[in-house]
Amino acid sequence: MAFLEIENLRKTFGANTVVQGFDLAVEKGEFISFLGPSGCGKTTTLRMVAGFEQPDSGRIAIGNKDVTGLRANQRQIGMVFQSYALFPNMTVAENVAYGLKIARRPAAEIRARVEEMLALIKLPSMAQRYPHQLSGGQQQRVALARALSINPQVLLLDEPLSALDAKIRISLREEIRAVQRKLGITTIYVTHDQEEALSISDRIVVMNEGRIDQVGTPFEIYNRPKTRFVASFVGTLNIVQGEVLDAALGRIQIDGQEVKVSRGLNGLASGATQAFALRPEAVTLGEGGDGRNRLRGTIDQVSFLGSVVRIRVRLKDNAILLDTFNNPNLTPPEFGSAVAVNFGTEDLLVLEGGERG
């Protein structure tokens, strides 16, 4: 049985259903990210797990104990907010100690735990400073230490890095992951940043309009998206329309050119129109060979992005982006020139369904 179980969760605000049919089982020590656009229900789901919102229906269990009806302070959960929510009139040490004082822990235990937490976040010299005397990154570390000081069963983080600049975000997300691994604490992390989710998660829950579209490892989410929404939301992706010629043999055509798909066509009738996904890094220029697919078109756009050159090849109704590493000894192809692109049969992914609404 999973350590954290969320079953058929549903939440409405007036006539607006923001979460519905949410099911997830999280193992002890897992780092799970809720990923999706603003308004998809990820923060509302997190708040229901925390106990700040009550679901209309469904069940939440932690450590095989049903906590659905318990208040937030009865769930032994640590929460890190987007706004840090540090007490401005308290020192760093007092902020970290707050939850322990509320729990009426002995003074000696509180002092020892605060020292331990400040060492963990690498701010032992900041104990007597106030929040306004800290940088944004330091404030977020203190918020993390405060959440961890009570030794929670589950750690929840609601877009904790969104207010920080890019360089600090990268270093701090790595620190959060390192702390989580060291403590082995079950963690749910809410973000709309796909790179953030891909870089630190054990598994990612991609949400769309209050529902789960796909759950999987970062590798699975990026390389094997199951729906059009996941494919378009996570990473840069080609989505092309094709026609099924022979599902059993994996034969399709894209703008009148025949290619093959290695899997996913089962049950599709000949003549059916189907959406396919193809990552730009899986595509190369040239005739290919060794059983690779080939499509012919013309150069529609060349974008120099520093270390990467992004090329768009126009077929007819469809266009295909491909990424190549910059080579200063090679001149990129010219606009309008005729080219062939090639990719493996396993790189062309059949998308299930589409975007809701």
C-alpha positions as CSV (number, residue, x, y, z in Angstrom):
1,M,0.0,0.0,0.0
2,A,1.3,3.5,-0.9
3,F,2.4,5.9,1.8
4,L,0.2,8.8,0.4
5,E,-3.1,7.8,-1.3
6,I,-5.4,10.3,-3.0
7,E,-8.6,8.7,-4.3
8,N,-11.2,10.2,-6.6
9,L,-10.7,13.8,-5.3
10,R,-13.2,16.4,-6.4
11,K,-13.4,20.1,-5.6
12,T,-15.8,22.8,-6.9
13,F,-16.0,26.5,-6.2
14,G,-19.6,27.5,-7.1
15,A,-20.3,26.3,-10.6
16,N,-16.6,25.8,-11.4
17,T,-15.2,22.3,-11.0
18,V,-11.4,22.8,-10.4
19,V,-10.4,19.2,-9.5
20,Q,-12.2,16.0,-10.5
21,G,-11.4,12.3,-10.6
22,F,-7.9,12.8,-9.1
23,D,-6.3,9.5,-8.2
24,L,-2.7,9.1,-7.1
25,A,-0.6,6.7,-5.1
26,V,2.8,8.1,-3.8
27,E,5.4,5.8,-2.3
28,K,7.3,6.8,0.9
29,G,10.3,9.0,0.0
30,E,9.1,9.8,-3.5
31,F,9.5,13.3,-5.0
32,I,6.3,14.0,-7.1
33,S,5.8,17.1,-9.1
34,F,2.3,18.5,-10.1
35,L,2.9,20.1,-13.5
36,G,0.5,22.1,-15.5
37,P,-0.6,25.6,-16.6
38,S,-2.2,28.2,-14.3
39,G,-5.8,27.2,-13.3
40,C,-5.4,23.5,-13.9
41,G,-6.1,22.6,-10.3
42,K,-2.6,21.7,-9.1
43,T,-2.4,24.1,-6.1
44,T,-6.0,23.3,-5.1
45,T,-5.1,19.6,-5.0
46,L,-2.0,20.4,-2.9
47,R,-4.1,22.5,-0.5
48,M,-6.6,19.6,-0.1
49,V,-3.7,17.3,0.8
50,A,-2.5,19.9,3.3
51,G,-5.9,20.3,4.8
52,F,-6.4,24.0,3.9
53,E,-9.2,23.0,1.6
54,Q,-11.8,20.3,2.1
55,P,-12.7,18.1,-1.0
56,D,-16.3,17.8,-2.0
57,S,-15.7,14.1,-2.3
58,G,-12.8,11.6,-2.3
59,R,-10.3,10.4,0.2
60,I,-6.8,11.3,1.4
61,A,-4.7,8.9,3.5
62,I,-1.2,9.2,4.9
63,G,0.6,6.2,6.3
64,N,-2.6,4.1,6.0
65,K,-4.5,6.7,8.1
66,D,-7.5,8.5,6.6
67,V,-6.8,12.3,7.1
68,T,-9.6,13.6,4.8
69,G,-11.6,15.2,7.6
70,L,-8.6,16.3,9.7
71,R,-7.5,20.0,10.1
72,A,-4.2,21.0,8.6
73,N,-2.5,21.1,12.0
74,Q,-3.5,17.5,12.7
75,R,-1.9,16.0,9.5
76,Q,1.8,16.4,10.4
77,I,2.5,18.0,7.0
78,G,5.2,20.7,6.2
79,M,4.2,23.4,3.8
80,V,6.4,25.8,1.8
81,F,4.4,28.6,0.2
82,Q,5.1,30.6,-2.9
83,S,5.3,33.8,-0.9
84,Y,7.6,32.3,1.8
85,A,5.1,33.5,4.5
86,L,7.9,34.1,7.1
87,F,7.0,36.1,10.2
88,P,8.6,39.5,9.7
89,N,8.8,40.3,13.4
90,M,10.7,37.0,14.1
91,T,14.3,36.2,13.6
92,V,15.4,33.3,11.4
93,A,15.8,31.0,14.4
94,E,12.4,32.0,15.7
95,N,10.8,31.3,12.4
96,V,12.3,27.9,12.2
97,A,11.3,27.2,15.8
98,Y,7.7,28.3,15.4
99,G,6.1,25.0,14.7
100,L,8.0,23.3,17.5
101,K,6.9,25.9,20.0
102,I,3.3,25.5,18.9
103,A,3.8,21.8,19.5
104,R,5.2,22.7,23.0
105,R,8.5,20.8,22.5
106,P,11.1,21.3,25.3
107,A,13.4,24.3,24.9
108,A,16.6,22.2,24.6
109,E,15.0,20.1,21.8
110,I,13.9,23.2,20.0
111,R,17.4,24.8,20.1
112,A,19.0,21.6,18.9
113,R,16.5,21.2,16.1
114,V,16.9,24.8,14.9
115,E,20.7,24.4,14.8
116,E,20.3,21.2,12.8
117,M,17.9,22.8,10.3
118,L,20.0,25.9,9.8
119,A,23.0,23.7,9.2
120,L,21.0,21.7,6.7
121,I,20.1,24.8,4.7
122,K,23.6,26.2,5.1
123,L,22.6,29.3,7.0
124,P,23.9,28.7,10.5
125,S,25.3,32.3,10.8
126,M,21.9,33.9,9.9
127,A,20.0,32.7,13.0
128,Q,19.6,36.2,14.5
129,R,18.7,38.0,11.3
130,Y,15.2,39.1,10.3
131,P,13.5,38.1,7.0
132,H,14.0,41.6,5.5
133,Q,17.7,41.2,6.0
134,L,17.8,38.1,3.8
135,S,17.9,37.6,0.0
136,G,14.9,35.9,-1.7
137,G,16.9,32.7,-1.9
138,Q,17.8,32.8,1.7
139,Q,14.2,33.5,2.7
140,Q,13.1,30.4,0.8
141,R,15.7,28.3,2.5
142,V,14.4,29.5,5.9
143,A,10.8,28.6,4.8
144,L,12.0,25.2,3.9
145,A,13.8,24.7,7.3
146,R,10.7,25.8,9.1
147,A,8.6,23.3,7.2
148,L,11.1,20.5,7.9
149,S,11.7,21.4,11.6
150,I,8.5,19.6,12.8
151,N,9.7,16.4,11.1
152,P,6.6,16.1,8.9
153,Q,5.3,13.0,7.2
154,V,4.9,14.8,3.9
155,L,6.5,18.0,2.5
156,L,4.4,20.2,0.2
157,L,5.9,23.0,-1.9
158,D,3.7,25.4,-3.8
159,E,5.7,27.0,-6.6
160,P,8.5,27.8,-4.1
161,L,10.9,29.3,-6.6
162,S,8.7,31.3,-8.9
163,A,9.7,34.7,-7.4
164,L,13.4,34.1,-7.8
165,D,15.7,34.8,-10.8
166,A,16.7,32.0,-13.1
167,K,20.2,31.3,-11.8
168,I,19.1,31.1,-8.2
169,R,16.1,29.0,-9.1
170,I,18.4,26.4,-10.7
171,S,20.8,26.2,-7.7
172,L,18.0,26.2,-5.1
173,R,15.9,23.5,-6.8
174,E,19.0,21.3,-6.7
175,E,19.5,22.1,-3.0
176,I,15.8,21.2,-2.3
177,R,16.2,17.9,-4.1
178,A,19.4,17.2,-2.2
179,V,17.8,17.9,1.2
180,Q,14.7,15.8,0.2
181,R,17.0,12.8,-0.7
182,K,19.0,13.2,2.5
183,L,15.9,13.1,4.7
184,G,14.0,10.6,2.6
185,I,10.8,12.6,3.0
186,T,7.8,12.1,0.8
187,T,7.4,15.3,-1.2
188,I,4.9,17.0,-3.6
189,Y,6.1,19.9,-5.5
190,V,3.8,22.2,-7.5
191,T,5.2,24.0,-10.6
192,H,4.3,25.3,-14.0
193,D,8.0,25.1,-15.1
194,Q,8.5,22.0,-17.1
195,E,12.3,22.1,-16.8
196,E,12.0,22.3,-13.0
197,A,9.7,19.3,-12.9
198,L,11.8,17.2,-15.4
199,S,15.1,17.9,-13.5
200,I,14.2,17.0,-9.9
201,S,11.2,14.6,-9.9
202,D,10.9,10.9,-9.4
203,R,7.5,11.1,-11.2
204,I,5.5,13.9,-12.7
205,V,1.7,14.4,-12.6
206,V,0.7,16.4,-15.7
207,M,-2.6,18.2,-15.0
208,N,-5.0,19.7,-17.4
209,E,-8.4,21.3,-16.6
210,G,-8.7,19.7,-13.1
211,R,-7.7,16.2,-14.3
212,I,-4.6,14.1,-14.6
213,D,-3.5,13.7,-18.2
214,Q,-0.5,11.5,-17.5
215,V,1.6,10.2,-14.6
216,G,5.2,9.0,-15.3
217,T,8.9,9.5,-14.8
218,P,10.5,12.5,-16.4
219,F,11.9,10.2,-19.1
220,E,8.4,8.8,-19.8
221,I,6.6,12.2,-19.8
222,Y,9.1,13.7,-22.2
223,N,9.7,10.8,-24.5
224,R,6.4,9.0,-24.4
225,P,3.6,11.6,-24.0
226,K,0.2,10.0,-24.2
227,T,-2.0,12.9,-25.1
228,R,-1.8,15.9,-27.3
229,F,-1.8,18.2,-24.3
230,V,1.1,16.5,-22.6
231,A,3.0,16.4,-25.9
232,S,2.5,20.2,-26.5
233,F,3.0,21.3,-22.9
234,V,6.2,19.4,-22.0
235,G,9.1,20.5,-24.2
236,T,9.2,21.6,-27.8
237,L,7.4,19.1,-30.0
238,N,6.3,18.5,-33.5
239,I,2.6,17.5,-33.7
240,V,1.7,16.4,-37.3
241,Q,-1.4,15.0,-38.8
242,G,-1.2,11.7,-40.7
243,E,-3.5,9.1,-42.3
244,V,-3.4,5.5,-41.3
245,L,-2.7,3.2,-44.3
246,D,-2.3,-0.2,-42.5
247,A,-2.4,-0.3,-38.7
248,A,-1.1,-3.9,-38.6
249,L,2.0,-3.0,-40.5
250,G,2.5,0.4,-38.9
251,R,2.1,2.2,-42.3
252,I,0.9,5.8,-42.4
253,Q,1.3,8.8,-44.7
254,I,2.0,12.4,-43.8
255,D,1.2,14.9,-46.5
256,G,1.2,12.0,-49.1
257,Q,4.6,10.6,-48.0
258,E,4.6,7.1,-46.5
259,V,6.4,6.4,-43.3
260,K,6.2,3.8,-40.5
261,V,5.3,3.8,-36.8
262,S,6.7,1.1,-34.6
263,R,3.7,1.0,-32.1
264,G,0.4,2.6,-31.1
265,L,-1.8,2.0,-34.2
266,N,-3.7,-0.9,-32.8
267,G,-7.4,-0.5,-33.3
268,L,-7.2,2.3,-35.8
269,A,-8.9,1.8,-39.1
270,S,-7.4,2.4,-42.5
271,G,-8.1,6.0,-43.7
272,A,-8.3,7.3,-40.1
273,T,-6.7,10.7,-39.4
274,Q,-4.4,10.6,-36.4
275,A,-2.1,13.0,-34.6
276,F,1.5,12.1,-34.1
277,A,4.3,13.6,-32.0
278,L,8.0,13.9,-32.9
279,R,10.7,15.6,-30.8
280,P,13.0,18.0,-32.7
281,E,16.1,16.3,-31.4
282,A,15.0,13.0,-32.9
283,V,15.0,14.5,-36.4
284,T,18.1,14.9,-38.6
285,L,18.8,16.3,-42.1
286,G,19.7,13.9,-44.8
287,E,18.4,10.8,-46.6
288,G,18.8,8.6,-43.5
289,G,19.0,4.8,-44.0
290,D,19.0,1.7,-41.9
291,G,15.2,1.6,-42.0
292,R,14.7,5.2,-40.9
293,N,11.7,7.2,-42.0
294,R,12.3,10.0,-44.6
295,L,10.2,13.0,-45.5
296,R,11.0,15.6,-48.2
297,G,10.3,19.3,-47.9
298,T,11.8,22.8,-48.1
299,I,13.6,24.9,-45.5
300,D,11.0,27.3,-44.1
301,Q,13.0,28.9,-41.2
302,V,16.5,28.7,-39.7
303,S,16.9,30.1,-36.1
304,F,20.3,30.5,-34.6
305,L,20.0,29.9,-30.8
306,G,23.6,29.8,-29.8
307,S,24.6,26.3,-29.1
308,V,21.6,25.0,-31.0
309,V,20.3,25.7,-34.5
310,R,16.6,25.2,-34.9
311,I,15.4,24.5,-38.5
312,R,11.8,24.3,-39.7
313,V,11.1,22.1,-42.8
314,R,7.8,22.7,-44.5
315,L,6.2,19.6,-46.0
316,K,2.8,20.6,-47.3
317,D,0.2,21.1,-44.6
318,N,2.6,20.0,-41.9
319,A,6.0,21.4,-40.8
320,I,8.8,19.7,-38.8
321,L,11.2,21.4,-36.5
322,L,14.6,19.8,-35.9
323,D,17.4,20.8,-33.6
324,T,21.1,20.5,-34.4
325,F,24.2,21.5,-32.4
326,N,25.9,24.6,-33.7
327,N,29.0,23.7,-35.8
328,P,31.0,26.8,-36.7
329,N,32.5,24.9,-39.6
330,L,29.2,24.1,-41.2
331,T,26.9,26.7,-42.8
332,P,23.2,26.2,-42.0
333,P,20.9,25.4,-45.0
334,E,19.4,28.3,-46.9
335,F,15.7,29.3,-46.8
336,G,13.8,27.6,-49.6
337,S,16.2,24.9,-50.3
338,A,14.9,21.3,-50.8
339,V,15.9,18.9,-48.1
340,A,15.1,15.5,-46.6
341,V,14.6,14.9,-42.9
342,N,14.8,11.5,-41.3
343,F,13.9,9.9,-38.0
344,G,13.4,6.4,-36.4
345,T,10.1,4.6,-36.6
346,E,10.1,4.5,-32.7
347,D,10.4,8.3,-32.6
348,L,7.0,8.9,-34.1
349,L,4.5,8.7,-31.3
350,V,0.8,8.1,-31.6
351,L,-1.1,10.5,-29.4
352,E,-4.2,9.3,-27.5
353,G,-7.2,11.6,-27.6
354,G,-6.7,15.3,-27.6
355,E,-7.0,18.4,-25.5
356,R,-10.2,18.7,-23.5
357,G,-12.6,21.4,-24.4
